[in-house]
Amino acid sequence: FVVSLGNIVSNLGNPAALKVEVLQESWRAANNRDNPQVSDAERQKILKQTKKDQKKVEIDAEVASTDSPDSSESSFSLNTGHTIGPAHSTKVIADKRRCGLCFGTLLKCCKCCGYGKDAQVMEKQEDKRKERKEAKPKETTKSNKSQIQATDVPRTFTEMFQWNCAVMGLSGRKWMQEILASFSAMVEHIADMRRLQQECNIVSIRIAKVTAAGVNWVNLSEFKSCMLAALRSLLPTVWDTTHEVAWNWLWDNIETILKKTMGKPLLWEQALQTMFATLSDEQLFSYRVQLYERFFSTVPAGQDYFKQSNTRLHFIAESATNMSLKLLQDPWQMVDDVSALGLRHVGYGIPTEMFGPFTEAAVDALRGHISDPLVLESFSWSLSIISQMLVHTVTEGSTIVMKAINNNSVFQLVKALSCAPRGERANWVLIVKVGTQDISPFRWAIESGSLSAAKAIIEDLLAIRADRERYYYGVDDLFQRHPDIIKILCTEAPMLLPTLLEGLIWRSRTVNQGMRRVNYYVKNLVVGSDGVFAGALPALVALGDPKIISHVAVDLVANLLWSGIVTHEFLTSKMWFIVSLVILMVSQTLLPEYRDTLEVRIVTFIFRVMTYALTLLRLLVQHSRDIFLAYYRRQTVRVFRIPFPKYLTKSYDLASFLLLICLVLMWANEPYIWCYNAPDWPTEYCLSFEEGGFIYSVFAMCAVGLHWGLMADLAVFSTGLSAFVLVCVHVGSEIGRFMFALMFLLTAFASAITVLEHHYEDMKTVSDTLIALSGITLRLYEDDYRDLQNDPLLLTAVFCFVTASAILLLNLLIAQLNCSYVYIYQNMLGYAKLKRSSVTVQTLAYIKLDRWSRFIATLGLDQPLEFNEGDVGMAGGIS
């Protein structure tokens, strides 16, 4: 107030500048809700003190004339801001809403302007015209032209403004488009002087960037002409002199603010660029240190919000400093970035009182290294705008819901949501939007660790509410705002998954014939908003929790997909594998028994060719592609410092790759190829390949075994059989540990017994001793222990081995298997369902979109479900 008062006194000789200062001070008083009587009392005190000073000080006769008190009295009449300003601003905002400045069409706001009481009638007439147009597509050329002309009539302020620009020959003015883009925000905040100045300052930067030839190209009166013409055209019935005065007053205020900084942003940008280029790293480091010293000395409470490392503090200060230049270089992007930064500060709970002192500390710290007043002015002006943007973003974004989340208070959150209407509760917890940026309170609660508040939000969203008109259920709003909410919870808050899944189920309170109705609203778990397979089930499979995958809602989705579309596709994809196994079995086990006849040898040769063509080539192409992509995408794991494709870490893929190697080695040792020159070809027995036949049989044996092992993947068709296979695999790990311990004992005792001098021939060498001790362990050894009586030390060693292996290890194995089975039995079906769900996810990745769309159509997810008899509820579920 004192600074503004000094400006008023200094501009007494300049009526135009005096008017601007008085109006701005009037707006300041109006924004601060000052009482007009209080302002009048202040004015009387100032005038009284002025008269006393005039009596004490000798002044010029001309200045001491009787006009001086009158002029001072008229200058300090600040009541104008309380009467004219709010009246004009109210009129402007009302007109703005009437003419659809918020980019709404004119017909939608006809109830309060333009057409008056006939608005609803005109809407009905327009709907009837549209229906007649659809019913009668063939019309005359004259009617078509009239319809085209009707559709070309501007119906919004933006369209009418563009049309007037074209009529006046001003359509090429880029600076006018920048003002037009921000004009709605200016009108909305015409009653807030600080916010209006902020919007105008941003527009002045944008104007400076789009006017290549400088400010001489900018004539603000041109925008005023187009603006008033557009308003007169849109509001012909209500426009009068009061509206004319109000909108002229609005533009005069905007023009005054714009002219203050017109042409300066380019000079400020050059000055800041020069400053950053001249300052050394040591100076910048010293500047950042002084910034925090000044800030913490001014606001000691700020230390509680800057509990980071020195590196992080320097990064924050450096980023804030660089933003001052980026705002002048790219104001469009920086407005979005600052809004996003402000919303993050809402989540951090930073008080708005911190931004002003931080800006002042930055300017004071820079003043110790830079003496150029232009640089200091540009730096201070740019940081002040950023500070103002952050303040209003934090202020608008600090809702009562966000405050409750920052405190992680369920009580405060429930109390805050009790103030929200039923139809708006979802928006209160899912979106806080400031400008072009928004933040999700629910997402922030998860990121910040406020899981109690996040759980309360889920429960509130998935609670079914109703009035006389409709039901309110926030599941669609939740998945529309966060399509990957299941993935988010799986990675960041798995403990909230049961709460979310339970919220998708409605259970009736009434029981009919021993059963009650249950609705599962699982549409968003099956299909996404774009019509493709949703990402919920893949995220749950990646989580690998058998209890979550066994939840009744997830189990319903998995069974629905498996029985509806996956079974046929999975079986079709495995048919080639089944056929190849049959061909391999016939060619390797059945037909060789009748190889004496020529016909059987020919059929055997054909079947082996089919094996190499169907299985070998298919596996070769598949693994070549996967290996190339793994190395290309660097999806590898290191084994003994050698990179291997990561996909081979899966047992099924590894077995498939080993089968490929066995088939390649079989083909390399194929008897029908090596015996091609035999006189009785086709045959697999010839003199030149007598030794190779055994090698071929070894690889063939491995191939058949691996083929049968891969067939175990078909166990997913039966949940019980799949559970049994998984139990065997899980228990097999315990047997593997037992075999390792047994081999260690066999090797240790065999080596020790071989060193001992004895007369027992079956244990003279290490290999013979290993075989003998293995036979003793498996009870297959035929000799008697009495043959060892002549060698008491040998007998003692054998008894020690039997004690360690047969008594200790075998009983320990039984105990381990028992404990392992008890553990796996608790989640046996869960792991089986997890295996089937993983197969479902892999199969759905290759389903064609048209087949998927037909399957979704059969589910009837768009049909409303009944709660009880005659009570029709929401759609999107399965009953």
Buried (B, 14 or more C-beta within 10 A) or exposed (E): EEEBBEBBBEBEEEEEBBBBBBBBBBBBBBBEEBEBEEBBEBBEEBBEEBEEEBEEEEEEEEEBEEEBBEEBBEBBBBBBBBEBBBBBBEBBBBBBBBBBBEEBEBBEBBBEBBBEEEBEEEBEEEEEEEEEEEEEEEEEEEEEEEEEEEEEEBBBBBBBBBBBBEEEEBBEBEBBBBBBEBBBBBBBBBBBBBBBBBBBBBBBBBBBBBBEEEBEEBBBEBBBBBBBBBBBBBBEEBBEEEBEBBBEBBBBBBBBBBBEBBBBBBBBBBBBEEBEEEBEEEBBEBBBBBBBEBBBEBBEEBEEBBEEEEEEBBEBBBEBBEBBBBBBBBBBEBBEBBBBBBBBBBBEBBEBEBBBBBBBBBBBBBBEBBEEEBBBBBBBBBBBBBBBBBBBBBEBBBBBBBBBBBBBBBEBBBEBBEEBEEEEBBBBBBBBEBBEBBBBBBBBBBBBEBBBBBBBBBBBBBEBEBEEEEBBBBBBBBBEBBBBBBBBBBEBBEEBBEBBBBBBBBEBEEEEEEEEBBBBBBBBBBBBEEEBBBBBBBBBBEBEBBEBBBBEBBBBBBBBBBEBBBBEBBEEEBEEBEEBBEBBBBBBEEBEEEEEEEEBBEBBBEBBBBBBEBBBEBBBEBBEEBBEEBEEEEEBEEEEEEEBBBBBEEEEBEBBBBBBBBBBBBBEBBBBEBBEEBEEEBBBEBEEBEEBBEBBBEBBEBBBBBBEBBEBBBBBBEBEBBBBBBBEEBBEEBBEEBEEBBEEBBBEBBEEBBEEEBEBEBBEEBEBBBBBBBBBBEEEBEEEEEBBEEBEEBBEBBEEBBEBBBEEBEEBBEEBBEEBBEEBEEBBBBBBBBBBBBBBBBBBEEBEEEEBEEBBEEBEBEEEBEBEEEEEBBBBBBE
